[in-house]
Each structure stands twice: as C-alpha cells, then as structure tokens.
C-alpha cells in the first residue's frame, strides 16, 4: 500500500517517491508515545522561533 507523500520543491502531494526530480517526504507526523526520549528537543526546535 502506498502512502501519501509531499514534494519538498513545489509542495504538491503525490504517491511517488520522486516529484520534480527530487525525493519526496512524508507529510505525516511521527507516532506519539508517552516515553518519547526526544520530545523536549522537538518542542524546543519547533517553538524557538516564536
């Protein structure tokens, strides 16, 4: 089964691994776990620009 992917160049959604000659990325967030060892770093990186 293919999953939705997003082109990092033009931000278009696709099912392919490549679009616009570049590799695509997964637009889905990582799964949540209560024991996430990197949660503090992820929160710090996301909200540090505010």
C-alpha positions in Angstrom: 0.0 0.0 0.0 1.3 3.4 -1.0 1.2 6.3 1.5 0.7 10.0 0.7 3.9 11.9 0.2 4.7 15.6 -0.4 7.2 17.2 -2.8 9.7 19.4 -0.9 10.2 21.6 -4.0 6.7 22.5 -5.1 4.7 21.2 -2.1 2.4 19.1 -4.3 1.0 15.8 -2.8 1.8 12.6 -4.6 2.1 8.8 -4.1 5.5 8.6 -5.9 9.0 8.6 -4.2 10.2 11.4 -6.6 8.5 14.5 -7.9 10.1 17.5 -9.8 13.3 15.5 -10.0 13.6 15.5 -6.2 12.8 13.0 -3.4 9.5 13.4 -1.6 8.9 13.5 2.1 6.2 12.1 4.3 3.7 14.8 5.5 2.5 12.6 8.4 3.7 13.4 11.9 5.6 10.7 13.9 3.6 8.4 16.1 3.0 9.7 19.7 4.5 7.9 22.6 4.4 9.0 26.3 8.1 7.8 26.7 9.4 9.9 23.7 13.1 10.4 24.6 13.4 13.3 22.1 10.2 15.2 22.8 11.9 18.1 24.7 14.2 18.7 21.7 11.4 18.6 19.2 9.3 21.1 21.2 12.3 23.4 21.7 13.1 23.3 18.0 9.6 24.0 16.9 8.7 26.8 19.2 12.1 28.5 19.4 11.3 30.9 16.5 8.3 32.5 18.3 
